[in-house]
Amino acid sequence: MIDHNFIEGWLFQDEDELLSKYASICNGNILEIGSFRGKSTVILADVLKEPYKVYTIDVHAPIDYYELKTDDTGMPIEFKATGKRNVLKYHNCKMFYDNITKCGLFDKIVLIGLPSQEAYKVCPFENIGLLFIDGNHNFSNVRQDFNNYSKLINDDGIVIFHDSNQDDIKRVIDGFTEGWKVIENCMTMTVMQKENK
Ligand SMILES: C[S@@+](CC[C@H](N)C(=O)[O-])C[C@H]1O[C@@H](n2cnc3c(N)ncnc32)[C@H](O)[C@@H]1O
């Protein structure tokens, strides 16, 4: 296993192992929402079988291309280009590329530098065996991420939620994942599979 301990992130050791376990048996590409500096991305890509890829979505960009407007319930209604510089995002993006290159995984990972609320509209994701949701953690975003991306998953595929101990994420898992069942909980991760499997 590639040493990923130098990469900054928020995963417990048992969670590293859980991601690694499901990525190693995944029959399809992996879709990750929330790459940050690439820790979970590297863990997933390290053991994923050839010729599959890890597609990872993050709002990494040297410029803040979008400003999100929401309605009263927090549902996004409009993205607007702003063109503002964002030094932190630029730094995270650079660290991400440095880290995946250091780990020798550049060719196995595809970064999509868009908000998850937009990426699915423009990227033709195919053959997804595992979805890892770890982007914006508020209720409406997690709910949308699950709705928009779970329908792209193969019949025998799985979804893993990070930080499922947080109220907003727990609320999505408990009330808004019809047709899916929990198959494993580990630390702050919850793994789900389609109910008919
Ligand atoms: C908790 S971090 C991801 C950590 C990473 N999975 C790991 O384990 O190292 C959350 C990431 O989600 C990204 N993010 C937040 N809102 C997003 C959105 N709407 N679309 C895409 N990415 C988003 C942030 O830029 C941040 O890098």
The ligand as a Gaussian input file, in Angstrom:
#p B3LYP/6-31G(d) Opt

LIG

0 1
 C      -13.839000      17.275000       4.036000
 S      -13.035000      17.851000       2.615000
 C      -12.735000      16.373000       1.706000
 C      -11.701000      15.520000       2.367000
 C      -11.181000      14.379000       1.520000
 N      -12.242000      13.499000       1.064000
 C      -10.201000      13.572000       2.353000
 O      -10.623000      12.594000       2.990000
 O       -9.027000      13.931000       2.378000
 C      -14.350000      18.575000       1.731000
 C      -13.969000      19.116000       0.352000
 O      -15.192000      19.356000      -0.349000
 C      -15.015000      20.465000      -1.182000
 N      -16.347000      21.032000      -1.463000
 C      -17.130000      21.791000      -0.655000
 N      -18.278000      22.111000      -1.269000
 C      -18.229000      21.528000      -2.493000
 C      -19.123000      21.504000      -3.606000
 N      -20.294000      22.111000      -3.573000
 N      -18.736000      20.816000      -4.707000
 C      -17.543000      20.177000      -4.755000
 N      -16.666000      20.172000      -3.730000
 C      -17.002000      20.839000      -2.623000
 C      -14.092000      21.407000      -0.404000
 O      -13.385000      22.244000      -1.309000
 C      -13.187000      20.426000       0.340000
 O      -11.949000      20.260000      -0.323000

